[in-house]
């Protein structure tokens, strides 16, 4: 007898079952979405359902992650005790999107007492030859009045363009600070200016509104945000949600809050999420959520990119062509000429008659020239 193929099914932490592959049965509901799987083990049937996010299960996962990090810290004593904790989101169908940044709000900030925060602001006096020290002094005095103490350095836009215009300097800037905040009015310009070399070594700067009256609350709110960058190059995305220096209760609250927001904001929402895992900086990951849905039941989510307000088609009259003619200019640069039909116009009739006469003259000239050429050929042959 050939050996029976077996499948290892993971249900929770430390629970694995070897099951014959032929005995796995799937249950379909009326809306054709798989919610349960029946498995026969030693003649007894057991049902496996989707692994949902609950407080008890998340607490077990966090305890397991903290134990793993403690073991790794004992093995590698040179490493710092403060290590990062991530959430890994695995989707069923890879979304069609250029790049999407999802802002997740956490109840507890990731900024520690030894972390350094930099704020990127717009220049008060525009121009590369202008002195950017005035903008630094302006914001330092403003922060002192409002009682803001989290910001270590202020980086004006002019300083970034002049001092960090090379790739090596941008990499150093990314490693110089732990967190970056940016004025929301120049957030798009900053990401374009820093480029991909900065994004490889640092998280994307979080935009905040500096025109608010209460700057301290706005900066505290911005430091509690994390960015989940979604791309169309794979089915796995990571985001930091906690550190090991935080308390156990704070880590659990951050993980639950991030999971609830990911389920709503992720492309395709919860229907397109296969699993959510808690992942330490080094070591194995632990599942918080898992879905047994069939991938054929999920459509590929398509996320249209955000366009500026001026990204519209413009229509107007065209004066270079006679008659009632309009032109459409699309945002991509395509130009379309539209002629209206069913309108009787005497000017158009006259123009058409002139064109017909010209065509007749050209055809008559071509016929006469052909006859002349034939005559010349006959004379040469007779000679």
One Martini backbone bead per residue (centre of mass of N, CA, C, O) as a GRO file, in nm:
protein
  383
    1UNK     BB    1   0.095   0.037   0.024
    2UNK     BB    2   0.067   0.351  -0.015
    3UNK     BB    3   0.126   0.639   0.119
    4UNK     BB    4  -0.044   0.875   0.295
    5UNK     BB    5  -0.136   1.185   0.250
    6UNK     BB    6  -0.053   1.475   0.445
    7UNK     BB    7  -0.191   1.747   0.643
    8UNK     BB    8  -0.094   2.047   0.797
    9UNK     BB    9  -0.284   2.200   1.058
   10UNK     BB   10  -0.330   2.532   1.169
   11UNK     BB   11  -0.494   2.690   1.453
   12UNK     BB   12  -0.271   2.761   1.672
   13UNK     BB   13  -0.073   2.779   1.927
   14UNK     BB   14   0.069   2.461   1.922
   15UNK     BB   15  -0.154   2.361   1.695
   16UNK     BB   16  -0.131   2.045   1.532
   17UNK     BB   17  -0.248   1.854   1.234
   18UNK     BB   18  -0.268   1.538   1.089
   19UNK     BB   19  -0.416   1.502   0.761
   20UNK     BB   20  -0.581   1.363   0.527
   21UNK     BB   21  -0.624   1.494   0.213
   22UNK     BB   22  -0.904   1.341   0.129
   23UNK     BB   23  -1.071   1.437   0.411
   24UNK     BB   24  -1.122   1.720   0.303
   25UNK     BB   25  -1.392   1.942   0.364
   26UNK     BB   26  -1.623   2.168   0.210
   27UNK     BB   27  -1.820   2.450   0.298
   28UNK     BB   28  -2.104   2.601   0.143
   29UNK     BB   29  -2.276   2.869   0.103
   30UNK     BB   30  -2.506   3.066  -0.054
   31UNK     BB   31  -2.265   3.296  -0.119
   32UNK     BB   32  -1.995   3.138  -0.183
   33UNK     BB   33  -1.859   3.123   0.115
   34UNK     BB   34  -1.604   3.018   0.307
   35UNK     BB   35  -1.627   2.921   0.670
   36UNK     BB   36  -1.581   2.602   0.663
   37UNK     BB   37  -1.395   2.300   0.776
   38UNK     BB   38  -1.386   1.958   0.733
   39UNK     BB   39  -1.237   1.708   0.960
   40UNK     BB   40  -1.097   1.384   0.972
   41UNK     BB   41  -1.026   1.222   1.299
   42UNK     BB   42  -1.058   0.914   1.376
   43UNK     BB   43  -1.379   0.944   1.273
   44UNK     BB   44  -1.382   1.247   1.354
   45UNK     BB   45  -1.540   1.553   1.329
   46UNK     BB   46  -1.396   1.874   1.233
   47UNK     BB   47  -1.412   2.230   1.262
   48UNK     BB   48  -1.290   2.501   1.063
   49UNK     BB   49  -1.234   2.837   1.114
   50UNK     BB   50  -1.199   3.149   1.128
   51UNK     BB   51  -0.946   3.358   1.249
   52UNK     BB   52  -1.008   3.581   1.491
   53UNK     BB   53  -1.008   3.892   1.647
   54UNK     BB   54  -0.904   3.877   1.985
   55UNK     BB   55  -0.804   3.946   2.300
   56UNK     BB   56  -0.700   3.666   2.384
   57UNK     BB   57  -0.535   3.596   2.129
   58UNK     BB   58  -0.353   3.849   2.128
   59UNK     BB   59  -0.226   3.797   2.406
   60UNK     BB   60  -0.087   3.530   2.327
   61UNK     BB   61   0.082   3.645   2.094
   62UNK     BB   62   0.240   3.856   2.262
   63UNK     BB   63   0.370   3.657   2.458
   64UNK     BB   64   0.524   3.498   2.242
   65UNK     BB   65   0.691   3.738   2.132
   66UNK     BB   66   0.831   3.816   2.400
   67UNK     BB   67   0.975   3.543   2.437
   68UNK     BB   68   1.138   3.550   2.173
   69UNK     BB   69   1.293   3.818   2.230
   70UNK     BB   70   1.432   3.722   2.490
   71UNK     BB   71   1.595   3.492   2.361
   72UNK     BB   72   1.743   3.667   2.149
   73UNK     BB   73   1.877   3.860   2.360
   74UNK     BB   74   2.051   3.638   2.497
   75UNK     BB   75   2.210   3.553   2.245
   76UNK     BB   76   2.214   3.876   2.168
   77UNK     BB   77   2.370   4.100   2.372
   78UNK     BB   78   2.438   4.346   2.173
   79UNK     BB   79   2.160   4.402   2.155
   80UNK     BB   80   1.889   4.576   2.197
   81UNK     BB   81   1.594   4.574   2.385
   82UNK     BB   82   1.475   4.758   2.157
   83UNK     BB   83   1.224   4.624   1.956
   84UNK     BB   84   1.036   4.552   1.686
   85UNK     BB   85   0.679   4.544   1.595
   86UNK     BB   86   0.487   4.371   1.354
   87UNK     BB   87   0.258   4.380   1.074
   88UNK     BB   88   0.144   4.116   0.861
   89UNK     BB   89  -0.001   4.141   0.535
   90UNK     BB   90  -0.202   3.898   0.362
   91UNK     BB   91  -0.321   3.850   0.048
   92UNK     BB   92  -0.510   3.710  -0.205
   93UNK     BB   93  -0.513   3.966  -0.397
   94UNK     BB   94  -0.333   4.166  -0.585
   95UNK     BB   95  -0.331   4.489  -0.606
   96UNK     BB   96  -0.412   4.758  -0.829
   97UNK     BB   97  -0.134   4.964  -0.755
   98UNK     BB   98   0.105   5.184  -0.730
   99UNK     BB   99   0.069   5.371  -0.448
  100UNK     BB  100  -0.021   5.325  -0.095
  101UNK     BB  101  -0.104   5.527   0.196
  102UNK     BB  102  -0.177   5.412   0.517
  103UNK     BB  103  -0.328   5.562   0.796
  104UNK     BB  104  -0.254   5.472   1.132
  105UNK     BB  105  -0.412   5.476   1.446
  106UNK     BB  106  -0.268   5.487   1.766
  107UNK     BB  107  -0.304   5.491   2.113
  108UNK     BB  108   0.019   5.445   2.110
  109UNK     BB  109   0.323   5.553   2.097
  110UNK     BB  110   0.660   5.489   1.953
  111UNK     BB  111   0.793   5.707   2.111
  112UNK     BB  112   1.072   5.747   2.283
  113UNK     BB  113   1.299   5.902   2.494
  114UNK     BB  114   1.550   5.844   2.267
  115UNK     BB  115   1.404   5.960   2.037
  116UNK     BB  116   1.416   6.118   1.711
  117UNK     BB  117   1.267   6.424   1.582
  118UNK     BB  118   1.161   6.550   1.262
  119UNK     BB  119   1.083   6.867   1.093
  120UNK     BB  120   0.920   6.959   0.794
  121UNK     BB  121   0.933   7.278   0.636
  122UNK     BB  122   0.854   7.571   0.513
  123UNK     BB  123   0.945   7.857   0.365
  124UNK     BB  124   0.936   8.191   0.417
  125UNK     BB  125   1.181   8.244   0.221
  126UNK     BB  126   1.210   8.220  -0.103
  127UNK     BB  127   1.495   8.059  -0.207
  128UNK     BB  128   1.826   7.948  -0.226
  129UNK     BB  129   1.966   8.229  -0.115
  130UNK     BB  130   1.823   8.201   0.133
  131UNK     BB  131   1.788   8.212   0.473
  132UNK     BB  132   1.691   7.933   0.695
  133UNK     BB  133   1.715   8.044   0.996
  134UNK     BB  134   1.444   8.193   1.023
  135UNK     BB  135   1.257   7.944   1.025
  136UNK     BB  136   1.379   7.808   1.273
  137UNK     BB  137   1.327   8.040   1.476
  138UNK     BB  138   1.021   8.057   1.438
  139UNK     BB  139   0.950   7.755   1.532
  140UNK     BB  140   1.094   7.756   1.808
  141UNK     BB  141   0.926   7.982   1.940
  142UNK     BB  142   0.650   7.846   1.895
  143UNK     BB  143   0.710   7.582   2.059
  144UNK     BB  144   0.768   7.721   2.331
  145UNK     BB  145   0.484   7.846   2.364
  146UNK     BB  146   0.330   7.548   2.333
  147UNK     BB  147   0.514   7.303   2.459
  148UNK     BB  148   0.716   7.167   2.259
  149UNK     BB  149   0.949   6.862   2.297
  150UNK     BB  150   0.980   6.638   2.057
  151UNK     BB  151   1.141   6.828   1.882
  152UNK     BB  152   1.467   6.854   1.766
  153UNK     BB  153   1.445   6.919   1.449
  154UNK     BB  154   1.453   7.164   1.179
  155UNK     BB  155   1.357   7.130   0.827
  156UNK     BB  156   1.396   7.300   0.566
  157UNK     BB  157   1.355   7.296   0.228
  158UNK     BB  158   1.622   7.438   0.153
  159UNK     BB  159   1.811   7.238   0.305
  160UNK     BB  160   1.737   6.982   0.144
  161UNK     BB  161   1.822   7.091  -0.141
  162UNK     BB  162   2.129   7.165  -0.065
  163UNK     BB  163   2.239   6.926   0.147
  164UNK     BB  164   2.028   6.675   0.018
  165UNK     BB  165   2.107   6.609  -0.312
  166UNK     BB  166   2.234   6.341  -0.239
  167UNK     BB  167   2.226   6.005  -0.185
  168UNK     BB  168   2.409   5.985   0.066
  169UNK     BB  169   2.267   6.214   0.231
  170UNK     BB  170   1.987   6.076   0.241
  171UNK     BB  171   2.077   5.827   0.398
  172UNK     BB  172   2.173   5.983   0.647
  173UNK     BB  173   1.902   6.116   0.711
  174UNK     BB  174   1.742   5.849   0.762
  175UNK     BB  175   1.950   5.762   1.010
  176UNK     BB  176   1.935   6.020   1.206
  177UNK     BB  177   1.626   5.950   1.242
  178UNK     BB  178   1.322   5.800   1.362
  179UNK     BB  179   1.128   6.051   1.295
  180UNK     BB  180   0.886   6.201   1.059
  181UNK     BB  181   0.771   6.527   0.990
  182UNK     BB  182   0.517   6.714   0.794
  183UNK     BB  183   0.393   6.947   0.610
  184UNK     BB  184   0.097   6.917   0.435
  185UNK     BB  185   0.163   7.132   0.200
  186UNK     BB  186   0.462   6.958   0.132
  187UNK     BB  187   0.444   6.643   0.113
  188UNK     BB  188   0.467   6.579  -0.194
  189UNK     BB  189   0.737   6.734  -0.243
  190UNK     BB  190   0.914   6.572  -0.043
  191UNK     BB  191   0.890   6.285  -0.163
  192UNK     BB  192   1.006   6.371  -0.442
  193UNK     BB  193   1.282   6.486  -0.333
  194UNK     BB  194   1.395   6.233  -0.174
  195UNK     BB  195   1.298   5.961  -0.266
  196UNK     BB  196   1.389   5.618  -0.265
  197UNK     BB  197   1.644   5.630  -0.080
  198UNK     BB  198   1.486   5.719   0.174
  199UNK     BB  199   1.259   5.487   0.186
  200UNK     BB  200   1.455   5.243   0.250
  201UNK     BB  201   1.557   5.374   0.556
  202UNK     BB  202   1.264   5.511   0.589
  203UNK     BB  203   0.987   5.641   0.682
  204UNK     BB  204   0.729   5.809   0.606
  205UNK     BB  205   0.623   6.112   0.634
  206UNK     BB  206   0.407   6.270   0.854
  207UNK     BB  207   0.132   6.456   0.815
  208UNK     BB  208   0.066   6.795   0.926
  209UNK     BB  209  -0.105   7.073   1.091
  210UNK     BB  210   0.041   7.400   1.137
  211UNK     BB  211  -0.238   7.593   1.138
  212UNK     BB  212  -0.296   7.531   1.416
  213UNK     BB  213  -0.337   7.625   1.741
  214UNK     BB  214  -0.281   7.329   1.859
  215UNK     BB  215   0.028   7.188   1.826
  216UNK     BB  216   0.061   6.964   2.037
  217UNK     BB  217  -0.178   6.781   1.951
  218UNK     BB  218  -0.089   6.746   1.654
  219UNK     BB  219   0.186   6.609   1.714
  220UNK     BB  220   0.076   6.375   1.886
  221UNK     BB  221  -0.106   6.265   1.659
  222UNK     BB  222   0.129   6.214   1.451
  223UNK     BB  223   0.299   6.012   1.643
  224UNK     BB  224   0.045   5.790   1.629
  225UNK     BB  225   0.127   5.741   1.339
  226UNK     BB  226   0.115   5.503   1.069
  227UNK     BB  227   0.260   5.346   0.771
  228UNK     BB  228   0.099   5.169   0.500
  229UNK     BB  229   0.258   5.031   0.230
  230UNK     BB  230   0.111   4.988  -0.094
  231UNK     BB  231   0.167   4.745  -0.349
  232UNK     BB  232   0.184   4.562  -0.679
  233UNK     BB  233   0.445   4.338  -0.613
  234UNK     BB  234   0.268   4.198  -0.377
  235UNK     BB  235   0.113   4.008  -0.084
  236UNK     BB  236   0.306   4.179   0.123
  237UNK     BB  237   0.271   4.378   0.435
  238UNK     BB  238   0.429   4.624   0.649
  239UNK     BB  239   0.393   4.732   1.006
  240UNK     BB  240   0.447   4.930   1.273
  241UNK     BB  241   0.305   4.894   1.630
  242UNK     BB  242   0.566   4.827   1.817
  243UNK     BB  243   0.752   4.773   2.124
  244UNK     BB  244   0.928   4.610   2.381
  245UNK     BB  245   0.921   4.867   2.584
  246UNK     BB  246   0.641   4.824   2.607
  247UNK     BB  247   0.361   4.738   2.728
  248UNK     BB  248   0.141   4.485   2.707
  249UNK     BB  249  -0.124   4.653   2.682
  250UNK     BB  250  -0.028   4.848   2.457
  251UNK     BB  251   0.027   4.633   2.242
  252UNK     BB  252  -0.259   4.517   2.224
  253UNK     BB  253  -0.404   4.782   2.145
  254UNK     BB  254  -0.244   4.835   1.884
  255UNK     BB  255  -0.313   4.572   1.735
  256UNK     BB  256  -0.623   4.598   1.734
  257UNK     BB  257  -0.642   4.878   1.597
  258UNK     BB  258  -0.491   4.800   1.334
  259UNK     BB  259  -0.677   4.567   1.243
  260UNK     BB  260  -0.943   4.729   1.217
  261UNK     BB  261  -0.830   4.930   0.998
  262UNK     BB  262  -0.734   4.724   0.783
  263UNK     BB  263  -1.013   4.594   0.721
  264UNK     BB  264  -1.121   4.876   0.591
  265UNK     BB  265  -0.861   5.003   0.413
  266UNK     BB  266  -0.803   4.773   0.253
  267UNK     BB  267  -0.787   4.637  -0.046
  268UNK     BB  268  -1.101   4.473  -0.026
  269UNK     BB  269  -1.070   4.435   0.255
  270UNK     BB  270  -1.143   4.149   0.433
  271UNK     BB  271  -1.184   3.969   0.172
  272UNK     BB  272  -0.852   4.014   0.091
  273UNK     BB  273  -0.762   3.869   0.359
  274UNK     BB  274  -0.570   3.605   0.474
  275UNK     BB  275  -0.351   3.745   0.682
  276UNK     BB  276  -0.239   3.823   1.028
  277UNK     BB  277   0.082   3.909   1.162
  278UNK     BB  278   0.310   3.874   1.420
  279UNK     BB  279   0.633   4.047   1.401
  280UNK     BB  280   0.946   4.040   1.463
  281UNK     BB  281   1.262   4.133   1.390
  282UNK     BB  282   1.343   3.838   1.502
  283UNK     BB  283   1.172   3.565   1.377
  284UNK     BB  284   0.875   3.443   1.431
  285UNK     BB  285   0.538   3.424   1.342
  286UNK     BB  286   0.199   3.519   1.449
  287UNK     BB  287  -0.132   3.453   1.425
  288UNK     BB  288  -0.435   3.659   1.431
  289UNK     BB  289  -0.537   3.615   1.130
  290UNK     BB  290  -0.764   3.389   0.937
  291UNK     BB  291  -0.845   3.269   0.601
  292UNK     BB  292  -1.049   3.012   0.404
  293UNK     BB  293  -1.085   3.141   0.145
  294UNK     BB  294  -1.150   3.140  -0.179
  295UNK     BB  295  -0.983   3.290  -0.443
  296UNK     BB  296  -1.226   3.273  -0.659
  297UNK     BB  297  -1.417   3.478  -0.476
  298UNK     BB  298  -1.201   3.700  -0.554
  299UNK     BB  299  -1.137   4.015  -0.650
  300UNK     BB  300  -0.949   4.245  -0.805
  301UNK     BB  301  -0.829   4.523  -0.674
  302UNK     BB  302  -0.892   4.869  -0.775
  303UNK     BB  303  -0.681   5.161  -0.748
  304UNK     BB  304  -0.717   5.483  -0.792
  305UNK     BB  305  -0.553   5.753  -0.840
  306UNK     BB  306  -0.479   6.054  -0.725
  307UNK     BB  307  -0.600   6.368  -0.827
  308UNK     BB  308  -0.598   6.669  -0.914
  309UNK     BB  309  -0.816   6.930  -0.964
  310UNK     BB  310  -0.689   6.997  -1.268
  311UNK     BB  311  -0.776   6.694  -1.361
  312UNK     BB  312  -0.917   6.791  -1.660
  313UNK     BB  313  -1.130   6.841  -1.914
  314UNK     BB  314  -1.108   7.067  -2.192
  315UNK     BB  315  -1.352   7.289  -2.349
  316UNK     BB  316  -1.359   7.447  -2.686
  317UNK     BB  317  -1.316   7.671  -2.925
  318UNK     BB  318  -1.222   7.669  -3.280
  319UNK     BB  319  -1.067   7.923  -3.492
  320UNK     BB  320  -0.889   7.777  -3.728
  321UNK     BB  321  -1.169   7.657  -3.807
  322UNK     BB  322  -1.429   7.638  -3.997
  323UNK     BB  323  -1.694   7.659  -3.807
  324UNK     BB  324  -1.847   7.428  -3.576
  325UNK     BB  325  -1.574   7.390  -3.365
  326UNK     BB  326  -1.428   7.167  -3.128
  327UNK     BB  327  -1.209   7.125  -2.837
  328UNK     BB  328  -1.021   6.859  -2.664
  329UNK     BB  329  -0.837   6.851  -2.350
  330UNK     BB  330  -0.651   6.628  -2.194
  331UNK     BB  331  -0.449   6.553  -1.925
  332UNK     BB  332  -0.239   6.379  -2.109
  333UNK     BB  333  -0.250   6.565  -2.409
  334UNK     BB  334  -0.495   6.508  -2.567
  335UNK     BB  335  -0.634   6.600  -2.891
  336UNK     BB  336  -0.977   6.689  -2.984
  337UNK     BB  337  -1.184   6.710  -3.270
  338UNK     BB  338  -1.516   6.860  -3.291
  339UNK     BB  339  -1.790   6.800  -3.506
  340UNK     BB  340  -2.088   6.925  -3.601
  341UNK     BB  341  -2.396   6.794  -3.686
  342UNK     BB  342  -2.677   6.923  -3.873
  343UNK     BB  343  -2.553   7.200  -3.983
  344UNK     BB  344  -2.643   7.480  -4.163
  345UNK     BB  345  -2.397   7.641  -4.378
  346UNK     BB  346  -2.285   7.864  -4.610
  347UNK     BB  347  -1.981   7.873  -4.562
  348UNK     BB  348  -1.936   7.568  -4.587
  349UNK     BB  349  -2.031   7.538  -4.880
  350UNK     BB  350  -1.824   7.728  -5.008
  351UNK     BB  351  -1.574   7.576  -4.913
  352UNK     BB  352  -1.642   7.312  -5.060
  353UNK     BB  353  -1.648   7.422  -5.349
  354UNK     BB  354  -1.351   7.516  -5.354
  355UNK     BB  355  -1.230   7.237  -5.307
  356UNK     BB  356  -1.348   7.099  -5.559
  357UNK     BB  357  -1.211   7.282  -5.770
  358UNK     BB  358  -0.921   7.216  -5.692
  359UNK     BB  359  -0.938   6.912  -5.746
  360UNK     BB  360  -1.002   6.934  -6.047
  361UNK     BB  361  -0.744   7.085  -6.129
  362UNK     BB  362  -0.543   6.872  -6.033
  363UNK     BB  363  -0.648   6.643  -6.217
  364UNK     BB  364  -0.604   6.792  -6.487
  365UNK     BB  365  -0.298   6.832  -6.456
  366UNK     BB  366  -0.223   6.534  -6.437
  367UNK     BB  367  -0.335   6.451  -6.716
  368UNK     BB  368  -0.161   6.645  -6.888
  369UNK     BB  369   0.116   6.541  -6.795
  370UNK     BB  370   0.078   6.250  -6.898
  371UNK     BB  371   0.050   6.322  -7.198
  372UNK     BB  372   0.327   6.461  -7.236
  373UNK     BB  373   0.501   6.215  -7.161
  374UNK     BB  374   0.401   6.028  -7.390
  375UNK     BB  375   0.498   6.204  -7.627
  376UNK     BB  376   0.801   6.207  -7.560
  377UNK     BB  377   0.839   5.898  -7.584
  378UNK     BB  378   0.759   5.873  -7.885
  379UNK     BB  379   0.979   6.059  -8.004
  380UNK     BB  380   1.224   5.895  -7.906
  381UNK     BB  381   1.148   5.632  -8.059
  382UNK     BB  382   1.152   5.751  -8.353
  383UNK     BB  383   1.463   5.835  -8.340
   0.00000   0.00000   0.00000
